[in-house]
């Protein structure tokens, strides 16, 4: 499965969060990046056809941006207005059955984005236009991935954020324990390539144990379902 | 906490100590978190089976 991440950020070079996400994303196979603001440095007419062609090659498309006044920066809106023509989206259905994900970064605490919080509205409400677009285009809208107050995260929180982000862009949806386990086993297997023989052996044993535990969980689930089904 | 779980976390910790890449360190941290989650799910599932089998309704 291939993923395209479209980044909209007028001050990309100054953003530690975007730099972090970019470095993470580049380590993942089958994930490509496109910087919308860079595209608009070139002639606008040229990009439309080229972008439409490019988008059709990907199964998952991600809009990644900092929240500016409860929406995306202007460059993403410009891109959508230019590239997502009626013919491309509605008549020819060229985005149908693809997935649309949103990676949004916040300067404020995510907990404030709810009724009673200082921001009052939820992230889901604020991102509704993207959800409506996905619906119109026949795409599957993924739960938005929110990064808030990156600067305040501790080292281990950043490590977990990195993996959550990589899974969001590249793992099989939904992000159930089963799918996350498969993704991690895949990455651990990939890690073996650069390791000594002793560490490779260690990784093999780890992978084997993780897979065995997952099988045990699956068996237990079957048993529980059987018992529940026999109850009144 | 099962013995397998302790052993797994120990092995993952050892690999992380010798790891310089932030990305690989992150994958190892996430693997540790996954192992904890698996352990919890196994425990909860076993408890549920015990409770359902030993339900007083069936006495």
Interface residues (C-beta under 8 A of the other chain):
Chain A: X23 X24 X27 X156 X158 X159 X160 X162 X163 X164 X177 X180 X181 X184 X187 X188 X191 X199 X202 X203 X205 X206 X209 X210 X213 X214 X216 X217 X220 X221 X223 X224 X227 X228 X231
Chain B: X4 X7 X8 X11 X12 X14 X15 X18 X22 X23 X24 X25 X26 X27 X29 X30 X31 X33 X34 X35 X37 X38 X39 X41 X42 X45 X46 X48 X49 X52 X53
